[in-house]
Amino acid sequence: MADFDPNKEPSAWGSWEDAEALRRWSFARRTPEQRLAWLVSALQLAYQSGAIKPRRPDASDSAAD
């Protein structure tokens, strides 16, 4: 994988390596709060679209208590 300068935006098109460098550059520029906000919004979209279902405890788990 080609090295990249995190202070210089990599090429936005080309090979798979160009795309990977752009992804890594973009990720490095985000704060932890921005990364968490992205994850929360992605999960909300997945739940709303039905792509994933909320986890529900099994009835057998609560009977053991």
C-alpha positions in Angstrom: 0.0 0.0 0.0 1.4 3.4 -0.9 2.3 5.8 1.8 0.5 9.1 2.0 1.0 12.5 3.6 -1.9 13.1 6.1 -1.5 16.8 5.6 -2.1 16.6 1.8 -5.3 15.4 0.3 -4.7 12.3 -1.8 -6.1 11.7 -5.3 -9.9 11.2 -5.3 -9.9 8.7 -8.2 -7.8 6.0 -9.7 -6.7 2.7 -8.2 -7.9 0.8 -5.2 -4.8 2.1 -3.4 -5.8 5.7 -4.2 -9.3 5.0 -2.7 -7.7 3.4 0.4 -5.4 6.4 0.9 -8.3 8.8 0.6 -10.3 6.8 3.2 -7.4 6.7 5.6 -6.7 10.4 5.1 -10.4 11.3 5.7 -10.6 9.1 8.8 -7.4 10.7 10.3 -9.0 14.2 9.9 -12.1 13.3 11.9 -12.4 13.7 15.7 -13.6 10.9 17.9 -16.9 12.8 18.4 -17.4 13.0 14.6 -16.6 9.3 14.2 -19.1 8.4 16.9 -21.8 10.6 15.4 -21.3 8.9 12.0 -21.6 5.5 13.6 -24.8 6.5 15.5 -26.4 7.9 12.3 -25.4 4.8 10.3 -27.0 2.5 13.0 -30.1 4.6 13.1 -30.4 4.3 9.3 -29.9 0.6 9.4 -32.5 0.1 12.1 -35.0 2.4 10.3 -34.5 0.5 7.0 -34.9 -2.9 8.6 -31.4 -3.9 7.6 -30.7 -4.8 11.2 -33.1 -5.6 14.0 -32.8 -4.4 17.6 -31.6 -7.1 20.0 -34.1 -8.4 22.4 -33.2 -10.5 25.5 -34.4 -14.2 25.3 -37.2 -15.1 27.6 -35.0 -17.9 29.0 -32.4 -15.4 30.1 -34.9 -13.5 32.3 -36.3 -16.7 33.8 -32.9 -17.6 35.2 -32.9 -14.5 37.4 
